[in-house]
Amino acid sequence: MTPVRWSRRWKAPATPEKGVVKALVQRVSQAAVDVEGERVAQIGPGMLILLGVGVGDGPEEADRLAEKVGKLRIFDDAEGRMNEPLGEREVLCVSQFTLYGDARRGNRPSYVAAARPEVAEPLYDRFCERLEAKKGVFGACMGVALINDGPVTLMLEAPPAEG
């Protein structure tokens, strides 16, 4: 086996991360999704979630992330501190494979770490069901409108399995 020659210019090839469903969570006062000029979903106060499913993700990762998001304490309590979870507020979830875009090399992002649609869509649906979320249209070109509240925006990944 030939030893690897390291140089300052060499970069390791990108390898897809395994088992880390990603969610960009935004606290909103309202949000909506349109497809081809038609409103398909809208919410009042709550969360807008952009969800990315990666290569190697499965139902367990989707469930763990949905549980974490549901318990995330990003809403103000009576004293004005971010200490309240989602509770009865609404959720709007939009599929977003571009969360797995990798632009470390060059100017054109690579999406090899994003799961194929036939794998991603059932996991997206499962995540949405767990949070009783309203949804965009998987795979569609969507117009997403929101009024960010705060703003509060967090990038989350499925927590590791316990054990």
N, CA, C and O of each residue as an XYZ file, in Angstrom:
652
protein
N       0.845     -1.180      0.000
C       0.000      0.000      0.000
C       0.889      1.242      0.000
O       1.836      1.338      0.781
N       0.582      2.171     -0.865
C       1.346      3.397     -0.981
C       0.937      4.363      0.119
O      -0.256      4.593      0.317
N       1.908      4.940      0.848
C       1.542      5.902      1.892
C       0.907      7.150      1.272
O       1.230      7.544      0.151
N       0.010      7.747      2.023
C      -0.653      8.970      1.575
C       0.308     10.132      1.753
O       0.870     10.327      2.830
N       0.489     10.890      0.705
C       1.352     12.062      0.766
C       0.493     13.281      1.097
O      -0.408     13.644      0.340
N       0.777     13.891      2.208
C      -0.003     15.040      2.648
C       0.657     16.327      2.179
O       1.881     16.454      2.189
N      -0.143     17.241      1.783
C       0.359     18.572      1.469
C      -0.672     19.583      1.942
O      -1.806     19.230      2.265
N      -0.271     20.815      1.976
C      -1.203     21.857      2.432
C      -2.330     22.051      1.442
O      -3.397     22.534      1.822
N      -2.135     21.697      0.200
C      -3.160     21.919     -0.819
C      -4.127     20.756     -0.938
O      -5.216     20.916     -1.490
N      -3.751     19.581     -0.431
C      -4.593     18.400     -0.572
C      -5.712     18.420      0.448
O      -5.501     18.772      1.608
N      -6.895     18.044      0.013
C      -8.024     17.939      0.933
C      -8.630     16.557      0.789
O      -8.733     16.019     -0.313
N      -9.025     15.998      1.901
C      -9.656     14.682      1.868
C     -10.970     14.775      1.106
O     -11.659     15.792      1.184
N     -11.324     13.724      0.371
C     -12.600     13.755     -0.329
C     -13.751     13.807      0.670
O     -13.672     13.246      1.762
N     -14.812     14.486      0.278
C     -15.974     14.593      1.154
C     -16.624     13.222      1.286
O     -16.862     12.542      0.287
N     -16.907     12.823      2.509
C     -17.623     11.577      2.736
C     -18.914     11.918      3.452
O     -18.911     12.706      4.398
N     -20.010     11.337      3.014
C     -21.284     11.648      3.657
C     -21.271     11.252      5.128
O     -20.778     10.184      5.491
N     -21.819     12.122      5.968
C     -21.975     11.799      7.375
C     -23.113     10.797      7.491
O     -24.050     10.824      6.694
N     -23.036      9.924      8.471
C     -24.051      8.892      8.651
C     -24.972      9.257      9.803
O     -24.515      9.651     10.876
N     -26.272      9.122      9.574
C     -27.238      9.220     10.649
C     -27.362     10.557     11.334
O     -27.444     10.606     12.562
N     -27.380     11.653     10.582
C     -27.550     12.961     11.205
C     -28.601     13.779     10.446
O     -28.257     14.702      9.708
N     -29.869     13.441     10.627
C     -30.923     14.269     10.062
C     -30.695     15.684     10.568
O     -30.425     15.885     11.752
N     -30.801     16.669      9.676
C     -30.532     18.061     10.040
C     -31.806     18.885      9.982
O     -32.661     18.677      9.120
N     -31.919     19.825     10.916
C     -33.061     20.724     10.926
C     -32.590     22.143     11.230
O     -31.903     22.388     12.221
N     -32.970     23.058     10.367
C     -32.769     24.475     10.635
C     -34.090     24.968     11.210
O     -35.094     25.038     10.502
N     -34.086     25.312     12.497
C     -35.306     25.667     13.220
C     -35.352     27.175     13.400
O     -34.392     27.781     13.877
N     -36.471     27.779     13.017
C     -36.654     29.215     13.193
C     -37.932     29.466     13.980
O     -38.993     28.929     13.661
N     -37.809     30.294     15.015
C     -38.994     30.722     15.753
C     -39.656     31.818     14.922
O     -39.007     32.791     14.537
N     -40.951     31.653     14.647
C     -41.642     32.597     13.773
C     -42.935     33.101     14.409
O     -43.541     32.435     15.248
N     -43.333     34.289     13.985
C     -44.664     34.763     14.373
C     -45.689     34.310     13.338
O     -46.883     34.222     13.626
N     -45.199     34.022     12.113
C     -46.032     33.407     11.089
C     -45.141     32.912      9.958
O     -44.033     33.412      9.762
N     -45.637     31.919      9.211
C     -44.896     31.381      8.070
C     -45.888     30.743      7.109
O     -46.976     30.323      7.504
N     -45.494     30.678      5.840
C     -46.369     30.102      4.811
C     -45.526     29.519      3.683
O     -44.384     29.924      3.466
N     -46.116     28.559      2.970
C     -45.474     27.935      1.815
C     -46.439     27.989      0.641
O     -47.608     27.623      0.757
N     -45.921     28.457     -0.498
C     -46.677     28.484     -1.744
C     -45.987     27.592     -2.768
O     -44.759     27.528     -2.820
N     -46.788     26.902     -3.583
C     -46.281     26.112     -4.697
C     -47.052     26.540     -5.933
O     -48.281     26.480     -5.962
N     -46.326     26.973     -6.951
C     -46.920     27.452     -8.205
C     -47.996     28.512     -7.945
O     -49.064     28.503     -8.556
N     -47.681     29.423     -7.022
C     -48.579     30.534     -6.727
C     -49.764     30.200     -5.842
O     -50.597     31.067     -5.576
N     -49.855     28.970     -5.386
C     -50.979     28.555     -4.543
C     -50.498     28.249     -3.129
O     -49.513     27.534     -2.945
N     -51.192     28.789     -2.137
C     -50.834     28.568     -0.731
C     -51.152     27.122     -0.364
O     -52.289     26.676     -0.517
N     -50.137     26.382      0.124
C     -50.349     24.982      0.496
C     -50.336     24.785      2.010
O     -50.872     23.792      2.502
N     -49.730     25.716      2.759
C     -49.720     25.618      4.216
C     -49.325     26.957      4.809
O     -48.561     27.722      4.220
N     -49.867     27.219      5.995
C     -49.456     28.408      6.735
C     -49.712     28.200      8.207
O     -50.597     27.443      8.606
N     -48.902     28.902      9.022
C     -49.038     28.808     10.471
C     -48.955     30.197     11.082
O     -48.496     31.153     10.456
N     -49.416     30.277     12.334
C     -49.219     31.470     13.145
C     -47.958     31.272     13.970
O     -46.991     30.690     13.478
N     -47.942     31.743     15.219
C     -46.740     31.616     16.046
C     -46.308     30.160     16.216
O     -47.126     29.275     16.470
N     -45.010     29.940     16.072
C     -44.479     28.585     16.223
C     -43.102     28.462     15.620
O     -42.251     29.337     15.785
N     -42.890     27.344     14.907
C     -41.592     27.040     14.313
C     -41.723     26.770     12.826
O     -42.646     26.088     12.380
N     -40.789     27.314     12.072
C     -40.587     26.911     10.690
C     -39.341     26.036     10.706
O     -38.292     26.454     11.196
N     -39.452     24.827     10.174
C     -38.330     23.887     10.183
C     -37.980     23.528      8.749
O     -38.832     23.072      7.986
N     -36.719     23.739      8.389
C     -36.189     23.264      7.122
C     -35.474     21.969      7.456
O     -34.517     21.970      8.231
N     -35.932     20.850      6.874
C     -35.446     19.529      7.256
C     -34.664     18.878      6.129
O     -35.147     18.774      5.002
N     -33.456     18.443      6.445
C     -32.617     17.723      5.494
C     -32.361     16.310      5.971
O     -32.030     16.087      7.135
N     -32.516     15.352      5.063
C     -32.263     13.942      5.374
C     -31.014     13.522      4.614
O     -30.886     13.780      3.417
N     -30.097     12.875      5.318
C     -28.829     12.502      4.717
C     -28.700     11.015      4.445
O     -29.508     10.207      4.901
N     -27.665     10.676      3.691
C     -27.335      9.289      3.401
C     -27.132      8.562      4.726
O     -26.406      9.045      5.594
N     -27.753      7.432      4.881
C     -27.594      6.646      6.100
C     -28.587      6.966      7.193
O     -28.604      6.284      8.218
N     -29.417      7.980      7.010
C     -30.428      8.309      8.013
C     -31.554      7.277      7.972
O     -31.844      6.685      6.932
N     -32.172      7.082      9.121
C     -33.272      6.135      9.218
C     -34.353      6.652     10.143
O     -34.268      7.778     10.633
N     -35.369      5.839     10.388
C     -36.488      6.248     11.244
C     -36.063      6.657     12.655
O     -36.649      7.564     13.246
N     -35.046      5.989     13.187
C     -34.604      6.305     14.552
C     -34.077      7.733     14.641
O     -34.372      8.452     15.596
N     -33.292      8.142     13.639
C     -32.751      9.503     13.640
C     -33.871     10.535     13.497
O     -33.862     11.567     14.169
N     -34.831     10.250     12.621
C     -35.965     11.174     12.441
C     -36.757     11.311     13.732
O     -37.153     12.416     14.103
N     -36.990     10.196     14.420
C     -37.740     10.230     15.679
C     -36.993     11.004     16.763
O     -37.587     11.810     17.480
N     -35.680     10.754     16.878
C     -34.900     11.448     17.916
C     -34.872     12.952     17.676
O     -34.969     13.739     18.618
N     -34.737     13.349     16.409
C     -34.696     14.784     16.127
C     -36.062     15.418     16.361
O     -36.142     16.527     16.890
N     -37.133     14.737     15.978
C     -38.479     15.272     16.218
C     -38.723     15.455     17.715
O     -39.311     16.452     18.135
N     -38.272     14.495     18.513
C     -38.434     14.607     19.960
C     -37.654     15.801     20.501
O     -38.158     16.551     21.337
N     -36.418     15.976     20.021
C     -35.589     17.096     20.474
C     -36.230     18.433     20.091
O     -36.297     19.349     20.910
N     -36.694     18.539     18.857
C     -37.315     19.786     18.393
C     -38.555     20.102     19.215
O     -38.762     21.252     19.601
N     -39.381     19.101     19.486
C     -40.601     19.316     20.268
C     -40.334     19.804     21.674
O     -41.158     20.513     22.252
N     -39.190     19.434     22.234
C     -38.832     19.829     23.606
C     -37.939     21.065     23.657
O     -37.621     21.560     24.738
N     -37.538     21.560     22.496
C     -36.622     22.700     22.425
C     -37.247     23.924     23.089
O     -38.345     24.340     22.721
N     -36.555     24.493     24.053
C     -37.091     25.625     24.825
C     -36.612     26.940     24.213
O     -35.617     27.519     24.649
N     -37.338     27.395     23.198
C     -36.954     28.634     22.503
C     -38.041     29.704     22.544
O     -37.930     30.737     21.883
N     -39.090     29.453     23.322
C     -40.182     30.431     23.424
C     -40.136     31.107     24.786
O     -39.748     30.500     25.784
N     -40.536     32.369     24.811
C     -40.466     33.158     26.036
C     -41.461     32.663     27.084
O     -42.605     32.329     26.777
N     -40.989     32.628     28.326
C     -41.879     32.333     29.452
C     -42.469     33.645     29.961
O     -42.284     34.687     29.331
N     -43.171     33.611     31.080
C     -43.820     34.800     31.636
C     -42.822     35.895     32.000
O     -43.185     37.069     32.072
N     -41.564     35.515     32.229
C     -40.534     36.482     32.601
C     -39.723     36.953     31.399
O     -38.753     37.695     31.556
N     -40.116     36.525     30.196
C     -39.426     36.966     28.994
C     -38.150     36.197     28.671
O     -37.374     36.621     27.814
N     -37.923     35.074     29.345
C     -36.741     34.263     29.083
C     -37.109     33.101     28.166
O     -38.208     32.555     28.260
N     -36.191     32.724     27.280
C     -36.448     31.575     26.412
C     -36.390     30.315     27.267
O     -35.319     29.777     27.548
N     -37.575     29.863     27.673
C     -37.637     28.749     28.605
C     -38.826     27.833     28.344
O     -39.013     26.850     29.061
N     -39.630     28.136     27.333
C     -40.838     27.356     27.052
C     -40.645     26.495     25.807
O     -40.053     26.953     24.830
N     -41.140     25.242     25.829
C     -41.080     24.401     24.633
C     -42.218     24.743     23.666
O     -42.976     25.686     23.896
N     -42.324     23.990     22.613
C     -43.306     24.219     21.553
C     -44.734     24.273     22.075
O     -45.489     25.172     21.704
N     -45.114     23.340     22.919
C     -46.464     23.322     23.481
C     -47.535     23.254     22.407
O     -47.490     22.386     21.536
N     -48.498     24.164     22.465
C     -49.620     24.180     21.524
C     -49.346     25.008     20.268
O     -50.230     25.160     19.424
N     -48.160     25.532     20.139
C     -47.830     26.340     18.960
C     -47.754     25.458     17.723
O     -47.687     24.232     17.819
N     -47.764     26.100     16.559
C     -47.792     25.367     15.299
C     -46.391     25.143     14.741
O     -45.436     25.830     15.102
N     -46.300     24.155     13.844
C     -45.048     23.837     13.161
C     -45.325     23.745     11.668
O     -46.312     23.147     11.238
N     -44.438     24.348     10.887
C     -44.455     24.213      9.433
C     -43.104     23.630      9.045
O     -42.061     24.192      9.380
N     -43.121     22.505      8.340
C     -41.883     21.821      7.979
C     -41.741     21.768      6.462
O     -42.686     21.429      5.750
N     -40.542     22.109      5.976
C     -40.244     22.155      4.549
C     -39.033     21.266      4.287
O     -38.009     21.396      4.958
N     -39.147     20.370      3.323
C     -37.998     19.517      2.970
C     -36.912     20.378      2.338
O     -37.204     21.274      1.545
N     -35.648     20.100      2.696
C     -34.559     20.973      2.272
C     -33.265     20.175      2.117
O     -32.419     20.182      3.011
N     -33.112     19.489      0.985
C     -31.910     18.689      0.772
C     -30.655     19.551      0.709
O     -29.555     19.046      0.931
N     -30.797     20.839      0.413
C     -29.620     21.700      0.291
C     -28.915     21.944      1.625
O     -27.821     22.508      1.639
N     -29.517     21.531      2.752
C     -28.807     21.603      4.029
C     -27.567     20.713      4.008
O     -26.653     20.888      4.814
N     -27.546     19.760      3.080
C     -26.393     18.877      2.933
C     -25.428     19.351      1.853
O     -24.525     18.608      1.468
N     -25.598     20.561      1.364
C     -24.680     21.097      0.361
C     -23.284     21.270      0.933
O     -23.112     21.767      2.046
N     -22.294     20.857      0.165
C     -20.896     20.972      0.589
C     -20.156     21.803     -0.450
O     -19.956     21.358     -1.581
N     -19.753     23.003     -0.067
C     -19.053     23.912     -0.980
C     -17.614     24.152     -0.528
O     -17.028     25.193     -0.825
N     -17.052     23.183      0.189
C     -15.671     23.347      0.648
C     -14.693     23.381     -0.516
O     -13.649     24.028     -0.435
N     -15.022     22.693     -1.588
C     -14.141     22.656     -2.756
C     -14.881     23.288     -3.917
O     -15.888     22.752     -4.378
N     -14.403     24.396     -4.383
C     -15.011     25.062     -5.522
C     -16.213     25.893     -5.134
O     -16.476     26.135     -3.956
N     -16.936     26.324     -6.155
C     -18.075     27.221     -5.943
C     -19.416     26.569     -6.208
O     -20.460     27.185     -5.990
N     -19.400     25.342     -6.670
C     -20.648     24.641     -6.934
C     -20.844     23.588     -5.851
O     -20.050     22.653     -5.755
N     -21.888     23.723     -5.032
C     -22.086     22.769     -3.939
C     -22.327     21.347     -4.465
O     -22.914     21.139     -5.527
N     -21.856     20.401     -3.689
C     -22.106     18.984     -3.941
C     -23.180     18.533     -2.957
O     -23.181     18.946     -1.797
N     -24.083     17.696     -3.419
C     -25.172     17.213     -2.568
C     -25.118     15.702     -2.379
O     -26.149     15.075     -2.134
N     -23.928     15.107     -2.490
C     -23.803     13.654     -2.379
C     -24.174     13.142     -0.991
O     -24.497     11.963     -0.845
N     -24.136     13.988      0.023
C     -24.480     13.564      1.377
C     -25.985     13.570      1.625
O     -26.438     13.049      2.644
N     -26.770     14.151      0.713
C     -28.231     14.176      0.862
C     -28.804     12.832      0.433
O     -28.348     12.236     -0.542
N     -29.802     12.361      1.164
C     -30.444     11.092      0.832
C     -31.237     11.221     -0.463
O     -31.715     12.302     -0.807
N     -31.369     10.121     -1.165
C     -32.190     10.076     -2.380
C     -33.649     10.334     -1.997
O     -34.056     10.003     -0.884
N     -34.439     10.915     -2.896
C     -35.832     11.239     -2.574
C     -36.658     10.053     -2.066
O     -37.488     10.217     -1.172
N     -36.439      8.877     -2.623
C     -37.228      7.712     -2.191
C     -36.909      7.297     -0.755
O     -37.709      6.606     -0.123
N     -35.764      7.703     -0.238
C     -35.406      7.463      1.161
C     -35.829      8.652      2.024
O     -36.346      8.475      3.127
N     -35.607      9.851      1.516
C     -35.844     11.069      2.300
C     -37.324     11.343      2.547
O     -37.697     11.750      3.647
N     -38.168     11.129      1.550
C     -39.584     11.509      1.702
C     -40.287     10.775      2.848
O     -40.979     11.425      3.632
N     -40.143      9.445      2.981
C     -40.807      8.796      4.118
C     -40.289      9.277      5.476
O     -41.048      9.336      6.444
N     -39.002      9.620      5.550
C     -38.453     10.119      6.816
C     -38.944     11.533      7.102
O     -39.212     11.880      8.253
N     -39.062     12.344      6.063
C     -39.640     13.687      6.194
C     -41.079     13.573      6.706
O     -41.470     14.277      7.637
N     -41.862     12.680      6.089
C     -43.255     12.485      6.519
C     -43.322     12.020      7.973
O     -44.161     12.486      8.744
N     -42.446     11.114      8.332
C     -42.417     10.589      9.706
C     -42.102     11.701     10.707
O     -42.764     11.818     11.738
N     -41.093     12.514     10.403
C     -40.723     13.642     11.258
C     -41.921     14.581     11.430
O     -42.233     14.997     12.546
N     -42.583     14.908     10.332
C     -43.737     15.815     10.374
C     -44.882     15.231     11.197
O     -45.523     15.951     11.962
N     -45.143     13.944     11.048
C     -46.202     13.300     11.828
C     -45.920     13.377     13.314
O     -46.827     13.622     14.110
N     -44.660     13.168     13.696
C     -44.295     13.185     15.117
C     -44.550     14.551     15.737
O     -44.878     14.642     16.921
N     -44.405     15.613     14.953
C     -44.606     16.975     15.467
C     -45.972     17.542     15.097
O     -46.276     18.689     15.425
N     -46.795     16.751     14.418
C     -48.093     17.223     13.922
C     -47.915     18.512     13.127
O     -48.658     19.479     13.295
N     -46.907     18.496     12.256
C     -46.535     19.682     11.486
C     -47.333     19.797     10.201
O     -47.694     18.796      9.582
N     -47.599     21.024      9.817
C     -48.084     21.296      8.472
C     -46.864     21.190      7.559
O     -45.732     21.386      8.002
N     -47.100     20.877      6.280
C     -45.969     20.567      5.412
C     -46.017     21.346      4.109
O     -47.071     21.762      3.628
N     -44.818     21.521      3.562
C     -44.685     21.960      2.192
C     -44.925     20.749      1.303
O     -45.430     19.728      1.770
N     -44.569     20.852      0.027
C     -44.732     19.744     -0.912
C     -43.336     19.186     -1.200
O     -42.489     19.878     -1.765
N     -43.109     17.951     -0.814
C     -41.793     17.337     -0.957
C     -41.352     17.382     -2.417
O     -42.090     16.970     -3.312
N     -40.147     17.883     -2.645
C     -39.556     17.908     -3.978
C     -40.022     19.042     -4.877
O     -39.513     19.191     -5.988
N     -40.973     19.839     -4.424
C     -41.490     20.940     -5.245
C     -40.623     22.183     -5.081
O     -39.907     22.328     -4.090
N     -40.695     23.069     -6.057
C     -40.087     24.387     -5.939
C     -41.070     25.234     -5.137
O     -42.181     25.501     -5.596
N     -40.665     25.655     -3.949
C     -41.584     26.326     -3.026
C     -41.158     27.755     -2.744
O     -39.970     28.076     -2.717
N     -42.143     28.596     -2.537
C     -41.914     29.931     -2.022
C     -42.225     29.895     -0.537
O     -43.356     29.611     -0.143
N     -41.231     30.181      0.287
C     -41.406     30.138      1.736
C     -41.331     31.555      2.268
O     -40.336     32.252      2.068
N     -42.389     31.978      2.949
C     -42.433     33.315      3.548
C     -42.512     33.154      5.058
O     -43.205     32.273      5.565
N     -41.795     34.013      5.767
C     -41.842     33.935      7.218
C     -41.558     35.290      7.824
O     -40.921     36.153      7.221
N     -42.053     35.444      9.035
C     -41.659     36.572      9.865
C     -40.959     35.953     11.060
O     -41.586     35.350     11.931
N     -39.640     36.119     11.079
C     -38.814     35.533     12.128
C     -39.094     36.280     13.424
O     -39.209     37.505     13.422
N     -39.204     35.554     14.523
C     -39.498     36.129     15.826
C     -38.239     36.077     16.674
O     -37.841     35.010     17.141
N     -37.616     37.220     16.872
C     -36.400     37.305     17.675
C     -35.346     38.157     16.982
O     -35.168     39.322     17.337
N     -34.662     37.613     16.026
C     -34.784     36.286     15.435
C     -34.120     35.208     16.297
O     -33.124     35.446     16.980
N     -34.716     34.011     16.236
C     -34.158     32.826     16.870
C     -34.043     31.771     15.787
O     -35.054     31.329     15.241
N     -32.822     31.363     15.471
C     -32.563     30.366     14.439
C     -31.493     29.413     14.942
O     -30.418     29.841     15.361
N     -31.789     28.120     14.901
C     -30.859     27.107     15.387
C     -30.674     26.004     14.355
O     -31.628     25.602     13.688
N     -29.444     25.517     14.227
C     -29.153     24.358     13.390
C     -29.031     23.160     14.302
O     -28.185     23.144     15.196
N     -29.873     22.143     14.089
C     -29.869     20.952     14.934
C     -29.585     19.712     14.104
O     -29.887     19.661     12.912
N     -29.000     18.715     14.752
C     -28.798     17.409     14.149
C     -29.374     16.364     15.090
O     -29.467     16.588     16.296
N     -29.760     15.224     14.534
C     -30.299     14.143     15.362
C     -29.286     13.803     16.440
O     -28.120     13.552     16.137
N     -29.719     13.792     17.703
C     -28.782     13.417     18.767
C     -28.383     11.953     18.625
O     -29.156     11.154     18.096
N     -27.185     11.588     19.091
C     -26.756     10.195     18.983
C     -27.676      9.268     19.775
O     -28.297      9.669     20.759
N     -27.744      8.039     19.323
C     -28.566      7.035     20.035
C     -27.979      6.785     21.415
O     -26.761      6.766     21.592
N     -28.857      6.595     22.383
C     -28.397      6.297     23.743
C     -27.989      4.849     23.813
O     -28.567      3.986     23.154
N     -26.985      4.600     24.621
C     -26.618      3.202     24.816
C     -25.232      2.953     24.622
O     -24.785      1.813     24.755
